Amino acid sequence: MNIKYILGSILTFPLLPLMYFQGKKIKAKVPRLPEAKGLEGLSAVSSKKTLQMITIGESTIAGVGVRTHQEGFTGTLANELARVLKTNIDWKVYAKSGYTAKRVKEKIINLITEKSIDFIVIGLGGNDAFELNTPKKWNKDVRELIKSIRLKFTGVPIIFINMPPIKEFPAFTTLIKFTIGNLVNLLGKELEKIVKDFEQVYYYTREIKSLDYIKRFNLKIKPVDFYCDGVHPSITIYQLWAKDVSSFMTQSNEIKNALQQKL
């Protein structure tokens, strides 16, 4: 039983009608941007070895806010991993804006045509929070997603990236930032528990915070500039996010060794 979720639900329940109308207003105001084009590519370096990567998830993995995946999260992640690991990265994106963990399991996994994959990177959590899915349901859906992947690709390393920073979305009201932002944090804590029950499944727990990024990457931009539409990352942040995830993966001896064993 998740006490924080129960207490949050008690506080939030009377506010649901207000959240509903605020949500409709936000949806009408935020522009509907297309998903990125170019679902696959090759990040090549001077190597005869190649790792096969696929990325799976919701709108950020689908590249909403950038023109192509090559300049978005997946392409940048592949480039960084290729550079650090000194191996080619053959990549492909399987993602859809608006998808929850359950929808990814039901509608995407069976679409994967590759017979062999070396590792999978997953970005989820935002839509599960927007749909007010409970930590218990999220736990069940993520476990089923992992199991469905493992049935298709035995022993493949799976890396879950950071949860979306909903509390910082400029387009959201204070109420929605608080309620949905707290829920996505609870889902992140749940994911942290889930991955411990599976071998070679990892989660980058570091919260995405604009001030942290500004300090770490010496950025000359304001927090509001992190987003192209008030919700989705700008091209600069997609690329910095991917580089940060690459650093997490390559600085983790466990993940790095799991990838090198695939070579």
C-alpha distance (Angstrom), angle and dihedral (degrees) to the residues before:
residue distance angle dihedral
M1 . . .
N2 3.80 . .
I3 3.82 106.0 .
K4 3.81 93.9 -172.6
Y5 3.79 90.4 53.9
I6 3.81 92.6 48.5
L7 3.81 92.7 49.3
G8 3.80 90.6 45.8
S9 3.80 90.9 50.3
I10 3.80 91.6 51.7
L11 3.80 90.5 52.3
T12 3.79 94.4 42.7
F13 3.81 101.4 44.9
P14 3.85 96.6 79.5
L15 3.81 88.7 49.0
L16 3.82 96.5 54.0
P17 3.84 95.6 98.6
L18 3.80 90.6 52.0
M19 3.81 91.0 46.2
Y20 3.80 89.5 50.6
F21 3.80 93.9 55.7
Q22 3.80 92.5 41.9
G23 3.80 89.1 50.5
K24 3.80 92.4 51.9
K25 3.79 90.3 49.6
I26 3.80 91.9 50.0
K27 3.81 91.8 47.6
A28 3.80 90.6 52.6
K29 3.80 92.2 48.1
V30 3.83 100.7 44.8
P31 3.83 110.9 81.9
R32 3.81 117.1 -119.2
L33 3.78 103.4 -118.6
P34 3.81 122.2 -167.2
E35 3.78 125.0 -115.0
A36 3.79 117.4 -101.9
K37 3.80 120.9 -88.4
G38 3.79 128.1 -129.9
L39 3.80 104.3 57.8
E40 3.79 96.6 -166.0
G41 3.77 141.0 34.3
L42 3.77 148.1 146.4
S43 3.79 125.6 -109.6
A44 3.79 100.8 -157.2
V45 3.79 130.0 -165.6
S46 3.81 131.9 166.5
S47 3.79 94.6 -69.5
K48 3.78 138.9 110.3
K49 3.80 90.3 -148.5
T50 3.80 125.8 86.2
L51 3.81 134.3 -169.4
Q52 3.80 120.3 -154.9
M53 3.83 113.0 -136.4
I54 3.77 130.5 179.6
T55 3.79 126.2 -174.0
I56 3.80 121.3 -150.0
G57 3.78 132.8 -173.0
E58 3.77 151.8 69.0
S59 3.82 134.3 -36.5
T60 3.81 98.1 -47.8
I61 3.80 91.3 54.4
A62 3.82 87.9 43.0
G63 3.81 86.0 59.1
V64 3.79 100.1 -120.9
G65 3.80 104.6 179.0
V66 3.81 100.0 31.3
R67 3.79 130.2 78.8
T68 3.81 98.8 -131.1
H69 3.79 137.4 13.5
Q70 3.78 88.8 -124.5
E71 3.82 89.4 69.1
G72 3.81 94.3 35.3
F73 3.80 135.0 69.7
T74 3.81 101.0 -62.9
G75 3.79 97.8 44.3
T76 3.80 92.7 46.0
L77 3.82 92.1 46.8
A78 3.80 90.3 51.0
N79 3.81 91.6 49.0
E80 3.80 92.5 50.4
L81 3.79 94.4 46.2
A82 3.80 91.0 47.5
R83 3.79 90.5 51.8
V84 3.80 96.0 47.8
L85 3.81 98.5 37.7
K86 3.81 91.8 40.3
T87 3.78 92.5 -133.8
N88 3.80 135.1 108.4
I89 3.80 115.7 -98.0
D90 3.79 116.7 -149.1
W91 3.80 106.5 -163.7
K92 3.78 142.1 -174.6
V93 3.82 133.8 179.1
Y94 3.81 125.6 -133.9
A95 3.79 106.9 177.5
K96 3.78 142.5 123.1
S97 3.78 132.1 -161.3
G98 3.80 112.0 -113.2
Y99 3.80 96.4 22.8
T100 3.79 123.4 140.4
A101 3.81 125.3 -157.3
K102 3.80 89.4 -93.7
R103 3.82 93.8 51.3
V104 3.80 91.3 48.0
K105 3.80 89.6 53.3
E106 3.81 93.5 46.2
K107 3.80 101.3 38.3
I108 3.81 109.3 24.3
I109 3.80 111.1 35.3
N110 3.82 93.2 64.8
L111 3.81 89.9 50.8
I112 3.80 93.0 61.9
T113 3.80 105.2 110.2
E114 3.79 99.2 -175.9
K115 3.80 115.0 109.4
S116 3.77 93.9 -157.8
I117 3.81 130.6 29.8
D118 3.79 128.0 179.2
F119 3.81 98.3 -158.8
I120 3.79 141.8 -10.0
V121 3.82 129.0 -143.9
I122 3.81 117.1 -158.5
G123 3.80 130.5 -165.1
L124 3.81 116.2 -171.9
G125 3.80 142.5 130.2
G126 3.79 106.6 87.3
N127 3.79 97.7 86.5
D128 3.80 93.0 41.6
A129 3.81 87.1 56.8
F130 3.81 93.3 44.9
E131 3.82 89.2 52.9
L132 3.83 89.0 49.8
N133 3.79 92.0 -122.2
T134 3.78 111.5 177.7
P135 3.82 122.4 -116.5
K136 3.82 86.7 -113.4
K137 3.81 92.9 55.4
W138 3.81 91.4 43.4
N139 3.81 89.3 51.3
K140 3.81 91.4 52.2
D141 3.82 94.3 44.7
V142 3.81 94.9 47.8
R143 3.80 92.0 47.9
E144 3.79 90.4 51.1
L145 3.80 90.1 47.9
I146 3.81 91.7 52.7
K147 3.80 91.7 47.0
S148 3.81 92.1 49.4
I149 3.80 90.2 51.9
R150 3.80 91.5 48.3
L151 3.80 91.3 51.2
K152 3.79 88.8 55.7
F153 3.82 97.9 37.4
T154 3.80 113.4 25.9
G155 3.79 114.5 -143.7
V156 3.81 96.4 -5.8
P157 3.84 113.2 157.4
I158 3.82 111.6 -114.2
I159 3.80 122.1 -159.1
F160 3.82 120.9 -167.6
I161 3.80 111.8 -158.7
N162 3.82 126.8 -144.3
M163 3.78 120.7 -59.5
P164 3.83 114.4 -105.4
P165 3.84 115.2 -89.3
I166 3.80 96.1 -120.2
K167 3.80 92.8 162.9
E168 3.81 88.4 66.8
F169 3.81 100.6 46.8
P170 3.85 105.3 125.7
A171 3.81 92.5 -153.1
F172 3.80 93.2 60.0
T173 3.79 127.4 88.2
T174 3.80 120.8 -119.7
L175 3.80 90.1 -106.1
I176 3.80 94.6 53.1
K177 3.79 92.5 43.1
F178 3.79 88.8 53.9
T179 3.80 99.4 44.2
I180 3.82 101.7 35.9
G181 3.81 92.0 33.8
N182 3.79 91.7 54.8
L183 3.80 90.6 46.8
V184 3.80 93.5 52.1
N185 3.81 88.4 50.6
L186 3.81 89.2 53.8
L187 3.80 89.9 49.7
G188 3.80 88.1 51.8
K189 3.80 91.0 53.4
E190 3.81 88.7 49.6
L191 3.81 91.2 50.7
E192 3.79 88.9 51.7
K193 3.81 88.0 59.8
I194 3.81 94.7 43.2
V195 3.80 97.2 56.5
K196 3.81 90.9 55.1
D197 3.80 88.8 67.5
F198 3.80 94.2 58.5
E199 3.79 132.2 63.7
Q200 3.80 116.0 -121.8
V201 3.81 94.1 7.6
Y202 3.80 114.5 124.5
Y203 3.79 138.9 -178.8
Y204 3.80 128.4 -158.9
T205 3.80 99.5 -137.9
R206 3.82 99.3 -175.5
E207 3.80 110.7 118.6
I208 3.79 116.3 -124.6
K209 3.80 107.6 -121.5
S210 3.80 124.3 169.8
L211 3.81 95.1 -139.7
D212 3.80 90.2 50.7
Y213 3.81 90.7 51.3
I214 3.81 91.9 46.6
K215 3.79 90.6 53.2
R216 3.81 98.4 41.0
F217 3.80 96.5 44.3
N218 3.82 96.6 32.7
L219 3.80 92.1 -123.9
K220 3.79 123.5 -174.7
I221 3.80 95.2 -153.2
K222 3.79 135.9 95.1
P223 3.83 123.6 -112.7
V224 3.82 90.2 -108.5
D225 3.82 88.8 60.4
F226 3.80 90.9 63.3
Y227 3.80 90.2 82.7
C228 3.78 131.0 62.1
D229 3.81 94.6 -158.4
G230 3.78 105.0 10.9
V231 3.82 91.6 -89.2
H232 3.81 112.9 42.5
P233 3.82 124.3 59.7
S234 3.79 122.4 -97.8
I235 3.81 117.4 -118.8
T236 3.83 89.9 -99.0
I237 3.80 92.5 54.9
Y238 3.80 94.0 43.6
Q239 3.78 88.2 56.8
L240 3.81 95.6 43.9
W241 3.79 90.1 46.9
A242 3.81 90.7 52.1
K243 3.81 91.6 48.3
D244 3.80 89.8 49.9
V245 3.81 91.5 50.7
S246 3.80 89.5 47.8
S247 3.82 89.5 53.8
F248 3.80 90.3 49.8
M249 3.80 91.0 51.3
T250 3.78 97.4 44.7
Q251 3.81 95.5 41.6
S252 3.80 91.6 52.3
N253 3.80 105.7 87.7
E254 3.80 90.4 -156.5
I255 3.81 94.7 54.2
K256 3.80 94.1 39.2
N257 3.80 91.8 51.3
A258 3.82 90.9 47.2
L259 3.82 90.0 54.1
Q260 3.80 94.9 43.8
Q261 3.81 89.9 52.5
K262 3.80 86.9 62.0
L263 3.81 92.1 60.2
